[in-house]
């Protein structure tokens, strides 16, 4: 969604919209429509700038990505 590069599903982070908030779904078990991005800040920023989440989830307006951004930043810090 963000950088539009292809990757294996296991290398991407699934995101689900829950009540107007983008929630990371690491296990892939949350119900509903999912969207996939690379778990990097660059890819997430591109998706937010392009308003890709609103289009993917077919929702009006913008969605809150605060929790998603925090999750991606923590994941980047934990990676070697």
mmCIF file of the N, C-alpha and C atoms, coordinates in Angstrom:
data_MODEL
# 
_entry.id   MODEL 
# 
loop_
_atom_site.group_PDB 
_atom_site.id 
_atom_site.type_symbol 
_atom_site.label_atom_id 
_atom_site.label_alt_id 
_atom_site.label_comp_id 
_atom_site.label_asym_id 
_atom_site.label_entity_id 
_atom_site.label_seq_id 
_atom_site.pdbx_PDB_ins_code 
_atom_site.Cartn_x 
_atom_site.Cartn_y 
_atom_site.Cartn_z 
_atom_site.occupancy 
_atom_site.B_iso_or_equiv 
_atom_site.pdbx_formal_charge 
_atom_site.auth_seq_id 
_atom_site.auth_comp_id 
_atom_site.auth_asym_id 
_atom_site.auth_atom_id 
_atom_site.pdbx_PDB_model_num 
ATOM 1   N N  . UNK A 1 1  ? 0.817   -1.201  0.000  1.00 0.00 ? 1  UNK A N  1 
ATOM 2   C CA . UNK A 1 1  ? 0.000   0.000   0.000  1.00 0.00 ? 1  UNK A CA 1 
ATOM 3   C C  . UNK A 1 1  ? 0.854   1.256   0.000  1.00 0.00 ? 1  UNK A C  1 
ATOM 4   N N  . UNK A 1 2  ? 1.916   1.242   0.738  1.00 0.00 ? 2  UNK A N  1 
ATOM 5   C CA . UNK A 1 2  ? 2.725   2.451   0.826  1.00 0.00 ? 2  UNK A CA 1 
ATOM 6   C C  . UNK A 1 2  ? 3.696   2.585   -0.314 1.00 0.00 ? 2  UNK A C  1 
ATOM 7   N N  . UNK A 1 3  ? 4.681   1.699   -0.344 1.00 0.00 ? 3  UNK A N  1 
ATOM 8   C CA . UNK A 1 3  ? 5.717   1.786   -1.371 1.00 0.00 ? 3  UNK A CA 1 
ATOM 9   C C  . UNK A 1 3  ? 5.330   1.025   -2.637 1.00 0.00 ? 3  UNK A C  1 
ATOM 10  N N  . UNK A 1 4  ? 4.308   0.213   -2.552 1.00 0.00 ? 4  UNK A N  1 
ATOM 11  C CA . UNK A 1 4  ? 3.772   -0.571  -3.676 1.00 0.00 ? 4  UNK A CA 1 
ATOM 12  C C  . UNK A 1 4  ? 4.722   -1.645  -4.179 1.00 0.00 ? 4  UNK A C  1 
ATOM 13  N N  . UNK A 1 5  ? 5.738   -1.988  -3.405 1.00 0.00 ? 5  UNK A N  1 
ATOM 14  C CA . UNK A 1 5  ? 6.625   -3.095  -3.759 1.00 0.00 ? 5  UNK A CA 1 
ATOM 15  C C  . UNK A 1 5  ? 5.969   -4.400  -3.327 1.00 0.00 ? 5  UNK A C  1 
ATOM 16  N N  . UNK A 1 6  ? 6.200   -5.434  -4.088 1.00 0.00 ? 6  UNK A N  1 
ATOM 17  C CA . UNK A 1 6  ? 5.650   -6.744  -3.751 1.00 0.00 ? 6  UNK A CA 1 
ATOM 18  C C  . UNK A 1 6  ? 6.568   -7.436  -2.747 1.00 0.00 ? 6  UNK A C  1 
ATOM 19  N N  . UNK A 1 7  ? 5.933   -8.228  -1.877 1.00 0.00 ? 7  UNK A N  1 
ATOM 20  C CA . UNK A 1 7  ? 6.685   -8.998  -0.889 1.00 0.00 ? 7  UNK A CA 1 
ATOM 21  C C  . UNK A 1 7  ? 5.834   -10.179 -0.452 1.00 0.00 ? 7  UNK A C  1 
ATOM 22  N N  . UNK A 1 8  ? 6.453   -11.142 0.168  1.00 0.00 ? 8  UNK A N  1 
ATOM 23  C CA . UNK A 1 8  ? 5.718   -12.285 0.700  1.00 0.00 ? 8  UNK A CA 1 
ATOM 24  C C  . UNK A 1 8  ? 4.826   -11.819 1.851  1.00 0.00 ? 8  UNK A C  1 
ATOM 25  N N  . UNK A 1 9  ? 3.705   -12.479 1.994  1.00 0.00 ? 9  UNK A N  1 
ATOM 26  C CA . UNK A 1 9  ? 2.736   -12.095 3.019  1.00 0.00 ? 9  UNK A CA 1 
ATOM 27  C C  . UNK A 1 9  ? 3.350   -12.103 4.423  1.00 0.00 ? 9  UNK A C  1 
ATOM 28  N N  . UNK A 1 10 ? 4.258   -13.035 4.668  1.00 0.00 ? 10 UNK A N  1 
ATOM 29  C CA . UNK A 1 10 ? 4.881   -13.127 5.996  1.00 0.00 ? 10 UNK A CA 1 
ATOM 30  C C  . UNK A 1 10 ? 5.792   -11.947 6.303  1.00 0.00 ? 10 UNK A C  1 
ATOM 31  N N  . UNK A 1 11 ? 6.227   -11.231 5.274  1.00 0.00 ? 11 UNK A N  1 
ATOM 32  C CA . UNK A 1 11 ? 7.114   -10.082 5.460  1.00 0.00 ? 11 UNK A CA 1 
ATOM 33  C C  . UNK A 1 11 ? 6.355   -8.766  5.625  1.00 0.00 ? 11 UNK A C  1 
ATOM 34  N N  . UNK A 1 12 ? 5.038   -8.813  5.513  1.00 0.00 ? 12 UNK A N  1 
ATOM 35  C CA . UNK A 1 12 ? 4.217   -7.607  5.592  1.00 0.00 ? 12 UNK A CA 1 
ATOM 36  C C  . UNK A 1 12 ? 3.446   -7.562  6.901  1.00 0.00 ? 12 UNK A C  1 
ATOM 37  N N  . UNK A 1 13 ? 2.990   -6.388  7.252  1.00 0.00 ? 13 UNK A N  1 
ATOM 38  C CA . UNK A 1 13 ? 2.184   -6.172  8.450  1.00 0.00 ? 13 UNK A CA 1 
ATOM 39  C C  . UNK A 1 13 ? 0.740   -5.977  8.026  1.00 0.00 ? 13 UNK A C  1 
ATOM 40  N N  . UNK A 1 14 ? -0.159  -6.803  8.561  1.00 0.00 ? 14 UNK A N  1 
ATOM 41  C CA . UNK A 1 14 ? -1.580  -6.679  8.249  1.00 0.00 ? 14 UNK A CA 1 
ATOM 42  C C  . UNK A 1 14 ? -2.189  -5.614  9.150  1.00 0.00 ? 14 UNK A C  1 
ATOM 43  N N  . UNK A 1 15 ? -3.044  -4.804  8.556  1.00 0.00 ? 15 UNK A N  1 
ATOM 44  C CA . UNK A 1 15 ? -3.700  -3.720  9.279  1.00 0.00 ? 15 UNK A CA 1 
ATOM 45  C C  . UNK A 1 15 ? -5.201  -3.863  9.092  1.00 0.00 ? 15 UNK A C  1 
ATOM 46  N N  . UNK A 1 16 ? -5.956  -3.655  10.172 1.00 0.00 ? 16 UNK A N  1 
ATOM 47  C CA . UNK A 1 16 ? -7.404  -3.735  10.144 1.00 0.00 ? 16 UNK A CA 1 
ATOM 48  C C  . UNK A 1 16 ? -7.959  -2.445  10.729 1.00 0.00 ? 16 UNK A C  1 
ATOM 49  N N  . UNK A 1 17 ? -9.061  -1.968  10.170 1.00 0.00 ? 17 UNK A N  1 
ATOM 50  C CA . UNK A 1 17 ? -9.716  -0.775  10.704 1.00 0.00 ? 17 UNK A CA 1 
ATOM 51  C C  . UNK A 1 17 ? -10.759 -1.206  11.730 1.00 0.00 ? 17 UNK A C  1 
ATOM 52  N N  . UNK A 1 18 ? -10.626 -0.676  12.941 1.00 0.00 ? 18 UNK A N  1 
ATOM 53  C CA . UNK A 1 18 ? -11.575 -0.961  14.012 1.00 0.00 ? 18 UNK A CA 1 
ATOM 54  C C  . UNK A 1 18 ? -12.079 0.366   14.548 1.00 0.00 ? 18 UNK A C  1 
ATOM 55  N N  . UNK A 1 19 ? -13.330 0.683   14.262 1.00 0.00 ? 19 UNK A N  1 
ATOM 56  C CA . UNK A 1 19 ? -13.977 1.906   14.732 1.00 0.00 ? 19 UNK A CA 1 
ATOM 57  C C  . UNK A 1 19 ? -13.159 3.155   14.411 1.00 0.00 ? 19 UNK A C  1 
ATOM 58  N N  . UNK A 1 20 ? -12.701 3.271   13.187 1.00 0.00 ? 20 UNK A N  1 
ATOM 59  C CA . UNK A 1 20 ? -11.977 4.463   12.748 1.00 0.00 ? 20 UNK A CA 1 
ATOM 60  C C  . UNK A 1 20 ? -10.517 4.527   13.134 1.00 0.00 ? 20 UNK A C  1 
ATOM 61  N N  . UNK A 1 21 ? -9.977  3.422   13.634 1.00 0.00 ? 21 UNK A N  1 
ATOM 62  C CA . UNK A 1 21 ? -8.573  3.373   14.045 1.00 0.00 ? 21 UNK A CA 1 
ATOM 63  C C  . UNK A 1 21 ? -7.888  2.232   13.302 1.00 0.00 ? 21 UNK A C  1 
ATOM 64  N N  . UNK A 1 22 ? -6.720  2.490   12.742 1.00 0.00 ? 22 UNK A N  1 
ATOM 65  C CA . UNK A 1 22 ? -5.924  1.453   12.094 1.00 0.00 ? 22 UNK A CA 1 
ATOM 66  C C  . UNK A 1 22 ? -5.179  0.674   13.174 1.00 0.00 ? 22 UNK A C  1 
ATOM 67  N N  . UNK A 1 23 ? -5.450  -0.626  13.222 1.00 0.00 ? 23 UNK A N  1 
ATOM 68  C CA . UNK A 1 23 ? -4.886  -1.486  14.255 1.00 0.00 ? 23 UNK A CA 1 
ATOM 69  C C  . UNK A 1 23 ? -3.966  -2.514  13.608 1.00 0.00 ? 23 UNK A C  1 
ATOM 70  N N  . UNK A 1 24 ? -2.745  -2.676  14.115 1.00 0.00 ? 24 UNK A N  1 
ATOM 71  C CA . UNK A 1 24 ? -1.864  -3.715  13.569 1.00 0.00 ? 24 UNK A CA 1 
ATOM 72  C C  . UNK A 1 24 ? -2.367  -5.101  13.971 1.00 0.00 ? 24 UNK A C  1 
ATOM 73  N N  . UNK A 1 25 ? -2.344  -6.033  13.038 1.00 0.00 ? 25 UNK A N  1 
ATOM 74  C CA . UNK A 1 25 ? -2.811  -7.395  13.277 1.00 0.00 ? 25 UNK A CA 1 
ATOM 75  C C  . UNK A 1 25 ? -1.658  -8.347  12.987 1.00 0.00 ? 25 UNK A C  1 
ATOM 76  N N  . UNK A 1 26 ? -0.764  -8.508  13.937 1.00 0.00 ? 26 UNK A N  1 
ATOM 77  C CA . UNK A 1 26 ? 0.447   -9.309  13.731 1.00 0.00 ? 26 UNK A CA 1 
ATOM 78  C C  . UNK A 1 26 ? 0.140   -10.788 13.514 1.00 0.00 ? 26 UNK A C  1 
ATOM 79  N N  . UNK A 1 27 ? -0.884  -11.319 14.167 1.00 0.00 ? 27 UNK A N  1 
ATOM 80  C CA . UNK A 1 27 ? -1.211  -12.738 14.018 1.00 0.00 ? 27 UNK A CA 1 
ATOM 81  C C  . UNK A 1 27 ? -2.115  -13.006 12.824 1.00 0.00 ? 27 UNK A C  1 
ATOM 82  N N  . UNK A 1 28 ? -2.728  -11.962 12.280 1.00 0.00 ? 28 UNK A N  1 
ATOM 83  C CA . UNK A 1 28 ? -3.599  -12.134 11.119 1.00 0.00 ? 28 UNK A CA 1 
ATOM 84  C C  . UNK A 1 28 ? -4.934  -12.765 11.440 1.00 0.00 ? 28 UNK A C  1 
ATOM 85  N N  . UNK A 1 29 ? -5.427  -12.563 12.662 1.00 0.00 ? 29 UNK A N  1 
ATOM 86  C CA . UNK A 1 29 ? -6.666  -13.222 13.075 1.00 0.00 ? 29 UNK A CA 1 
ATOM 87  C C  . UNK A 1 29 ? -7.837  -12.274 13.303 1.00 0.00 ? 29 UNK A C  1 
ATOM 88  N N  . UNK A 1 30 ? -7.605  -10.976 13.264 1.00 0.00 ? 30 UNK A N  1 
ATOM 89  C CA . UNK A 1 30 ? -8.701  -10.041 13.484 1.00 0.00 ? 30 UNK A CA 1 
ATOM 90  C C  . UNK A 1 30 ? -9.681  -10.099 12.316 1.00 0.00 ? 30 UNK A C  1 
ATOM 91  N N  . UNK A 1 31 ? -10.973 -9.989  12.608 1.00 0.00 ? 31 UNK A N  1 
ATOM 92  C CA . UNK A 1 31 ? -11.957 -10.048 11.530 1.00 0.00 ? 31 UNK A CA 1 
ATOM 93  C C  . UNK A 1 31 ? -11.981 -8.763  10.716 1.00 0.00 ? 31 UNK A C  1 
ATOM 94  N N  . UNK A 1 32 ? -12.466 -8.884  9.514  1.00 0.00 ? 32 UNK A N  1 
ATOM 95  C CA . UNK A 1 32 ? -12.631 -7.712  8.674  1.00 0.00 ? 32 UNK A CA 1 
ATOM 96  C C  . UNK A 1 32 ? -11.615 -7.628  7.566  1.00 0.00 ? 32 UNK A C  1 
ATOM 97  N N  . UNK A 1 33 ? -11.779 -6.603  6.790  1.00 0.00 ? 33 UNK A N  1 
ATOM 98  C CA . UNK A 1 33 ? -10.924 -6.357  5.634  1.00 0.00 ? 33 UNK A CA 1 
ATOM 99  C C  . UNK A 1 33 ? -9.530  -5.969  6.113  1.00 0.00 ? 33 UNK A C  1 
ATOM 100 N N  . UNK A 1 34 ? -8.522  -6.536  5.516  1.00 0.00 ? 34 UNK A N  1 
ATOM 101 C CA . UNK A 1 34 ? -7.155  -6.235  5.907  1.00 0.00 ? 34 UNK A CA 1 
ATOM 102 C C  . UNK A 1 34 ? -6.396  -5.538  4.795  1.00 0.00 ? 34 UNK A C  1 
ATOM 103 N N  . UNK A 1 35 ? -5.428  -4.757  5.176  1.00 0.00 ? 35 UNK A N  1 
ATOM 104 C CA . UNK A 1 35 ? -4.526  -4.097  4.243  1.00 0.00 ? 35 UNK A CA 1 
ATOM 105 C C  . UNK A 1 35 ? -3.112  -4.404  4.709  1.00 0.00 ? 35 UNK A C  1 
ATOM 106 N N  . UNK A 1 36 ? -2.181  -4.468  3.768  1.00 0.00 ? 36 UNK A N  1 
ATOM 107 C CA . UNK A 1 36 ? -0.822  -4.874  4.094  1.00 0.00 ? 36 UNK A CA 1 
ATOM 108 C C  . UNK A 1 36 ? 0.179   -3.790  3.736  1.00 0.00 ? 36 UNK A C  1 
ATOM 109 N N  . UNK A 1 37 ? 1.144   -3.556  4.628  1.00 0.00 ? 37 UNK A N  1 
ATOM 110 C CA . UNK A 1 37 ? 2.257   -2.641  4.381  1.00 0.00 ? 37 UNK A CA 1 
ATOM 111 C C  . UNK A 1 37 ? 3.530   -3.283  4.910  1.00 0.00 ? 37 UNK A C  1 
ATOM 112 N N  . UNK A 1 38 ? 4.663   -2.807  4.404  1.00 0.00 ? 38 UNK A N  1 
ATOM 113 C CA . UNK A 1 38 ? 5.925   -3.231  4.990  1.00 0.00 ? 38 UNK A CA 1 
ATOM 114 C C  . UNK A 1 38 ? 6.009   -2.613  6.388  1.00 0.00 ? 38 UNK A C  1 
ATOM 115 N N  . UNK A 1 39 ? 6.542   -3.337  7.349  1.00 0.00 ? 39 UNK A N  1 
ATOM 116 C CA . UNK A 1 39 ? 6.621   -2.793  8.713  1.00 0.00 ? 39 UNK A CA 1 
ATOM 117 C C  . UNK A 1 39 ? 7.764   -1.796  8.884  1.00 0.00 ? 39 UNK A C  1 
ATOM 118 N N  . UNK A 1 40 ? 7.793   -0.782  8.022  1.00 0.00 ? 40 UNK A N  1 
ATOM 119 C CA . UNK A 1 40 ? 8.808   0.262   8.105  1.00 0.00 ? 40 UNK A CA 1 
ATOM 120 C C  . UNK A 1 40 ? 8.128   1.625   8.142  1.00 0.00 ? 40 UNK A C  1 
ATOM 121 N N  . UNK A 1 41 ? 8.810   2.571   8.726  1.00 0.00 ? 41 UNK A N  1 
ATOM 122 C CA . UNK A 1 41 ? 8.280   3.926   8.833  1.00 0.00 ? 41 UNK A CA 1 
ATOM 123 C C  . UNK A 1 41 ? 8.081   4.568   7.461  1.00 0.00 ? 41 UNK A C  1 
ATOM 124 N N  . UNK A 1 42 ? 8.998   4.312   6.543  1.00 0.00 ? 42 UNK A N  1 
ATOM 125 C CA . UNK A 1 42 ? 8.935   4.905   5.206  1.00 0.00 ? 42 UNK A CA 1 
ATOM 126 C C  . UNK A 1 42 ? 7.666   4.444   4.476  1.00 0.00 ? 42 UNK A C  1 
ATOM 127 N N  . UNK A 1 43 ? 7.419   3.165   4.489  1.00 0.00 ? 43 UNK A N  1 
ATOM 128 C CA . UNK A 1 43 ? 6.249   2.613   3.810  1.00 0.00 ? 43 UNK A CA 1 
ATOM 129 C C  . UNK A 1 43 ? 4.962   3.113   4.468  1.00 0.00 ? 43 UNK A C  1 
ATOM 130 N N  . UNK A 1 44 ? 4.933   3.157   5.786  1.00 0.00 ? 44 UNK A N  1 
ATOM 131 C CA . UNK A 1 44 ? 3.761   3.656   6.497  1.00 0.00 ? 44 UNK A CA 1 
ATOM 132 C C  . UNK A 1 44 ? 3.503   5.122   6.163  1.00 0.00 ? 44 UNK A C  1 
ATOM 133 N N  . UNK A 1 45 ? 4.544   5.933   6.147  1.00 0.00 ? 45 UNK A N  1 
ATOM 134 C CA . UNK A 1 45 ? 4.382   7.353   5.820  1.00 0.00 ? 45 UNK A CA 1 
ATOM 135 C C  . UNK A 1 45 ? 3.839   7.551   4.409  1.00 0.00 ? 45 UNK A C  1 
ATOM 136 N N  . UNK A 1 46 ? 4.315   6.744   3.468  1.00 0.00 ? 46 UNK A N  1 
ATOM 137 C CA . UNK A 1 46 ? 3.808   6.841   2.099  1.00 0.00 ? 46 UNK A CA 1 
ATOM 138 C C  . UNK A 1 46 ? 2.325   6.474   2.033  1.00 0.00 ? 46 UNK A C  1 
ATOM 139 N N  . UNK A 1 47 ? 1.933   5.435   2.754  1.00 0.00 ? 47 UNK A N  1 
ATOM 140 C CA . UNK A 1 47 ? 0.528   5.021   2.758  1.00 0.00 ? 47 UNK A CA 1 
ATOM 141 C C  . UNK A 1 47 ? -0.358  6.100   3.368  1.00 0.00 ? 47 UNK A C  1 
ATOM 142 N N  . UNK A 1 48 ? 0.090   6.724   4.440  1.00 0.00 ? 48 UNK A N  1 
ATOM 143 C CA . UNK A 1 48 ? -0.691  7.789   5.077  1.00 0.00 ? 48 UNK A CA 1 
ATOM 144 C C  . UNK A 1 48 ? -0.788  8.993   4.151  1.00 0.00 ? 48 UNK A C  1 
ATOM 145 N N  . UNK A 1 49 ? 0.322   9.369   3.532  1.00 0.00 ? 49 UNK A N  1 
ATOM 146 C CA . UNK A 1 49 ? 0.328   10.527  2.642  1.00 0.00 ? 49 UNK A CA 1 
ATOM 147 C C  . UNK A 1 49 ? -0.581  10.311  1.428  1.00 0.00 ? 49 UNK A C  1 
ATOM 148 N N  . UNK A 1 50 ? -0.625  9.093   0.931  1.00 0.00 ? 50 UNK A N  1 
ATOM 149 C CA . UNK A 1 50 ? -1.470  8.777   -0.226 1.00 0.00 ? 50 UNK A CA 1 
ATOM 150 C C  . UNK A 1 50 ? -2.920  8.503   0.145  1.00 0.00 ? 50 UNK A C  1 
ATOM 151 N N  . UNK A 1 51 ? -3.230  8.525   1.432  1.00 0.00 ? 51 UNK A N  1 
ATOM 152 C CA . UNK A 1 51 ? -4.571  8.217   1.936  1.00 0.00 ? 51 UNK A CA 1 
ATOM 153 C C  . UNK A 1 51 ? -5.013  6.815   1.532  1.00 0.00 ? 51 UNK A C  1 
ATOM 154 N N  . UNK A 1 52 ? -4.058  5.899   1.537  1.00 0.00 ? 52 UNK A N  1 
ATOM 155 C CA . UNK A 1 52 ? -4.313  4.535   1.100  1.00 0.00 ? 52 UNK A CA 1 
ATOM 156 C C  . UNK A 1 52 ? -5.209  3.766   2.061  1.00 0.00 ? 52 UNK A C  1 
ATOM 157 N N  . UNK A 1 53 ? -5.148  4.073   3.345  1.00 0.00 ? 53 UNK A N  1 
ATOM 158 C CA . UNK A 1 53 ? -5.965  3.344   4.311  1.00 0.00 ? 53 UNK A CA 1 
ATOM 159 C C  . UNK A 1 53 ? -7.448  3.665   4.131  1.00 0.00 ? 53 UNK A C  1 
ATOM 160 N N  . UNK A 1 54 ? -7.785  4.898   3.890  1.00 0.00 ? 54 UNK A N  1 
ATOM 161 C CA . UNK A 1 54 ? -9.178  5.276   3.678  1.00 0.00 ? 54 UNK A CA 1 
ATOM 162 C C  . UNK A 1 54 ? -9.742  4.578   2.446  1.00 0.00 ? 54 UNK A C  1 
ATOM 163 N N  . UNK A 1 55 ? -8.951  4.488   1.398  1.00 0.00 ? 55 UNK A N  1 
ATOM 164 C CA . UNK A 1 55 ? -9.397  3.798   0.180  1.00 0.00 ? 55 UNK A CA 1 
ATOM 165 C C  . UNK A 1 55 ? -9.504  2.299   0.406  1.00 0.00 ? 55 UNK A C  1 
ATOM 166 N N  . UNK A 1 56 ? -8.526  1.711   1.067  1.00 0.00 ? 56 UNK A N  1 
ATOM 167 C CA . UNK A 1 56 ? -8.514  0.262   1.279  1.00 0.00 ? 56 UNK A CA 1 
ATOM 168 C C  . UNK A 1 56 ? -9.677  -0.197  2.153  1.00 0.00 ? 56 UNK A C  1 
ATOM 169 N N  . UNK A 1 57 ? -9.986  0.589   3.163  1.00 0.00 ? 57 UNK A N  1 
ATOM 170 C CA . UNK A 1 57 ? -11.054 0.209   4.074  1.00 0.00 ? 57 UNK A CA 1 
ATOM 171 C C  . UNK A 1 57 ? -12.397 0.825   3.690  1.00 0.00 ? 57 UNK A C  1 
ATOM 172 N N  . UNK A 1 58 ? -12.397 1.575   2.596  1.00 0.00 ? 58 UNK A N  1 
ATOM 173 C CA . UNK A 1 58 ? -13.622 2.183   2.070  1.00 0.00 ? 58 UNK A CA 1 
ATOM 174 C C  . UNK A 1 58 ? -14.353 3.009   3.120  1.00 0.00 ? 58 UNK A C  1 
ATOM 175 N N  . UNK A 1 59 ? -13.582 3.758   3.880  1.00 0.00 ? 59 UNK A N  1 
ATOM 176 C CA . UNK A 1 59 ? -14.149 4.589   4.932  1.00 0.00 ? 59 UNK A CA 1 
ATOM 177 C C  . UNK A 1 59 ? -14.100 6.062   4.584  1.00 0.00 ? 59 UNK A C  1 
ATOM 178 N N  . UNK A 1 60 ? -15.014 6.802   5.127  1.00 0.00 ? 60 UNK A N  1 
ATOM 179 C CA . UNK A 1 60 ? -15.005 8.254   4.885  1.00 0.00 ? 60 UNK A CA 1 
ATOM 180 C C  . UNK A 1 60 ? -13.940 8.936   5.737  1.00 0.00 ? 60 UNK A C  1 
ATOM 181 N N  . UNK A 1 61 ? -13.257 9.888   5.167  1.00 0.00 ? 61 UNK A N  1 
ATOM 182 C CA . UNK A 1 61 ? -12.271 10.663  5.915  1.00 0.00 ? 61 UNK A CA 1 
ATOM 183 C C  . UNK A 1 61 ? -11.014 9.884   6.213  1.00 0.00 ? 61 UNK A C  1 
ATOM 184 N N  . UNK A 1 62 ? -10.218 10.440  7.121  1.00 0.00 ? 62 UNK A N  1 
ATOM 185 C CA . UNK A 1 62 ? -8.951  9.809   7.486  1.00 0.00 ? 62 UNK A CA 1 
ATOM 186 C C  . UNK A 1 62 ? -9.136  8.912   8.702  1.00 0.00 ? 62 UNK A C  1 
ATOM 187 N N  . UNK A 1 63 ? -8.264  7.934   8.810  1.00 0.00 ? 63 UNK A N  1 
ATOM 188 C CA . UNK A 1 63 ? -8.289  7.015   9.945  1.00 0.00 ? 63 UNK A CA 1 
ATOM 189 C C  . UNK A 1 63 ? -7.128  7.338   10.875 1.00 0.00 ? 63 UNK A C  1 
ATOM 190 N N  . UNK A 1 64 ? -7.298  7.062   12.149 1.00 0.00 ? 64 UNK A N  1 
ATOM 191 C CA . UNK A 1 64 ? -6.255  7.317   13.135 1.00 0.00 ? 64 UNK A CA 1 
ATOM 192 C C  . UNK A 1 64 ? -5.160  6.256   13.011 1.00 0.00 ? 64 UNK A C  1 
ATOM 193 N N  . UNK A 1 65 ? -3.926  6.685   12.801 1.00 0.00 ? 65 UNK A N  1 
ATOM 194 C CA . UNK A 1 65 ? -2.803  5.754   12.636 1.00 0.00 ? 65 UNK A CA 1 
ATOM 195 C C  . UNK A 1 65 ? -1.788  5.856   13.768 1.00 0.00 ? 65 UNK A C  1 
ATOM 196 N N  . UNK A 1 66 ? -2.154  6.457   14.874 1.00 0.00 ? 66 UNK A N  1 
ATOM 197 C CA . UNK A 1 66 ? -1.222  6.661   15.982 1.00 0.00 ? 66 UNK A CA 1 
ATOM 198 C C  . UNK A 1 66 ? -0.709  5.331   16.543 1.00 0.00 ? 66 UNK A C  1 
ATOM 199 N N  . UNK A 1 67 ? -1.611  4.387   16.836 1.00 0.00 ? 67 UNK A N  1 
ATOM 200 C CA . UNK A 1 67 ? -1.201  3.091   17.377 1.00 0.00 ? 67 UNK A CA 1 
ATOM 201 C C  . UNK A 1 67 ? -0.360  2.314   16.370 1.00 0.00 ? 67 UNK A C  1 
ATOM 202 N N  . UNK A 1 68 ? -0.728  2.406   15.123 1.00 0.00 ? 68 UNK A N  1 
ATOM 203 C CA . UNK A 1 68 ? 0.006   1.725   14.065 1.00 0.00 ? 68 UNK A CA 1 
ATOM 204 C C  . UNK A 1 68 ? 1.424   2.273   13.952 1.00 0.00 ? 68 UNK A C  1 
ATOM 205 N N  . UNK A 1 69 ? 1.564   3.582   13.984 1.00 0.00 ? 69 UNK A N  1 
ATOM 206 C CA . UNK A 1 69 ? 2.883   4.220   13.904 1.00 0.00 ? 69 UNK A CA 1 
ATOM 207 C C  . UNK A 1 69 ? 3.756   3.802   15.091 1.00 0.00 ? 69 UNK A C  1 
ATOM 208 N N  . UNK A 1 70 ? 3.175   3.758   16.274 1.00 0.00 ? 70 UNK A N  1 
ATOM 209 C CA . UNK A 1 70 ? 3.917   3.356   17.476 1.00 0.00 ? 70 UNK A CA 1 
ATOM 210 C C  . UNK A 1 70 ? 4.404   1.906   17.343 1.00 0.00 ? 70 UNK A C  1 
ATOM 211 N N  . UNK A 1 71 ? 3.558   1.033   16.819 1.00 0.00 ? 71 UNK A N  1 
ATOM 212 C CA . UNK A 1 71 ? 3.909   -0.368  16.640 1.00 0.00 ? 71 UNK A CA 1 
ATOM 213 C C  . UNK A 1 71 ? 5.056   -0.529  15.651 1.00 0.00 ? 71 UNK A C  1 
ATOM 214 N N  . UNK A 1 72 ? 5.006   0.190   14.544 1.00 0.00 ? 72 UNK A N  1 
ATOM 215 C CA . UNK A 1 72 ? 6.058   0.112   13.524 1.00 0.00 ? 72 UNK A CA 1 
ATOM 216 C C  . UNK A 1 72 ? 7.373   0.653   14.076 1.00 0.00 ? 72 UNK A C  1 
ATOM 217 N N  . UNK A 1 73 ? 7.330   1.751   14.788 1.00 0.00 ? 73 UNK A N  1 
ATOM 218 C CA . UNK A 1 73 ? 8.558   2.328   15.349 1.00 0.00 ? 73 UNK A CA 1 
ATOM 219 C C  . UNK A 1 73 ? 9.183   1.395   16.384 1.00 0.00 ? 73 UNK A C  1 
ATOM 220 N N  . UNK A 1 74 ? 8.372   0.740   17.199 1.00 0.00 ? 74 UNK A N  1 
ATOM 221 C CA . UNK A 1 74 ? 8.904   -0.206  18.188 1.00 0.00 ? 74 UNK A CA 1 
ATOM 222 C C  . UNK A 1 74 ? 9.511   -1.423  17.487 1.00 0.00 ? 74 UNK A C  1 
ATOM 223 N N  . UNK A 1 75 ? 8.880   -1.862  16.411 1.00 0.00 ? 75 UNK A N  1 
ATOM 224 C CA . UNK A 1 75 ? 9.401   -3.002  15.657 1.00 0.00 ? 75 UNK A CA 1 
ATOM 225 C C  . UNK A 1 75 ? 10.730  -2.684  15.001 1.00 0.00 ? 75 UNK A C  1 
ATOM 226 N N  . UNK A 1 76 ? 10.884  -1.457  14.497 1.00 0.00 ? 76 UNK A N  1 
ATOM 227 C CA . UNK A 1 76 ? 12.146  -1.056  13.878 1.00 0.00 ? 76 UNK A CA 1 
ATOM 228 C C  . UNK A 1 76 ? 13.265  -0.979  14.909 1.00 0.00 ? 76 UNK A C  1 
ATOM 229 N N  . UNK A 1 77 ? 12.950  -0.532  16.118 1.00 0.00 ? 77 UNK A N  1 
ATOM 230 C CA . UNK A 1 77 ? 13.962  -0.418  17.160 1.00 0.00 ? 77 UNK A CA 1 
ATOM 231 C C  . UNK A 1 77 ? 14.393  -1.799  17.634 1.00 0.00 ? 77 UNK A C  1 
ATOM 232 N N  . UNK A 1 78 ? 13.475  -2.776  17.622 1.00 0.00 ? 78 UNK A N  1 
ATOM 233 C CA . UNK A 1 78 ? 13.808  -4.125  18.095 1.00 0.00 ? 78 UNK A CA 1 
ATOM 234 C C  . UNK A 1 78 ? 14.579  -4.915  17.062 1.00 0.00 ? 78 UNK A C  1 
ATOM 235 N N  . UNK A 1 79 ? 14.484  -4.545  15.776 1.00 0.00 ? 79 UNK A N  1 
ATOM 236 C CA . UNK A 1 79 ? 15.200  -5.269  14.727 1.00 0.00 ? 79 UNK A CA 1 
ATOM 237 C C  . UNK A 1 79 ? 16.670  -4.929  14.761 1.00 0.00 ? 79 UNK A C  1 
ATOM 238 N N  . UNK A 1 80 ? 17.527  -5.919  14.426 1.00 0.00 ? 80 UNK A N  1 
ATOM 239 C CA . UNK A 1 80 ? 18.977  -5.644  14.425 1.00 0.00 ? 80 UNK A CA 1 
ATOM 240 C C  . UNK A 1 80 ? 19.401  -4.811  13.251 1.00 0.00 ? 80 UNK A C  1 
# 
